Amino acid sequence: MAECDATEEQFAEVDALTARAEWTTDGLPAEPAPELTKQERRDVEEALALIHGRDRQGRRPGHAE
């Protein structure tokens, strides 16, 4: 149970970014993809960095540096 809670906590920020992206894109046509603004590109890059295991400081949470 504690491990599950820790995992959920670790991915809470990713989940929030995903939810925000889904909410932002509601109602947009599937094709063609809209051009992203600079802020949207930064948001995508940040979400991908989190998904790939890096936090905002470039560290992998839970790993020794």
N, C-alpha and C positions, 0 to 999 in steps of 0.2 A: 504494500500500500504506500509506504513512504517513498519507494523508488518511483512509483507511478506519479505521485504528487511532485516529486523533484523533476521528473521528465516534463510534466505539464507546465511547471514553473519555468523551466529552461526554454520551452518553446512558446510561451505566452506572447512574447513580442512578435514572433513570426506569425502566430495565429492572428494577432491584432492587425499586422500589416496585410495579411491575406484578406481578412474580413474587410478592411478599408478598401483594398483594391477591388474586391468583388462589388462592394457597395458603389464605388466610384464608376464602375463600368456597367452597372445595371442600365439596360435600355439602349446601350450602344450596339450598332449593327456588328454582326460577326465578321463580315468582310466588306470592304477592305479594312485592315487594321488602322486605327487613327494614328496620326503622328503624335509622338509623346513630347510633352514639354520637358524642359531641363529638370524641373522638380520631379516630374513623374519618372524620368530616367534615373535620377538619384534614388528615388524610392524603390525602384526595381533593383538597382544595384545593391542597395542596402538589404533588401529582402533576400536576394540571392546570396549575399555574403553570410547572412544569418543561417540560411538553409544549408550552406556549405560548411558551417561550423565556425565562423569567425564572428566576433562581436565588433562593436564600433571602433574598438582600439586595435583590431587586427589579431586578437587573441582567441584561442579556442577555449570556450568555457569548460572548466573541469580538467584542463590539462596543464601540467607544469610547464613553465616557460624556460 
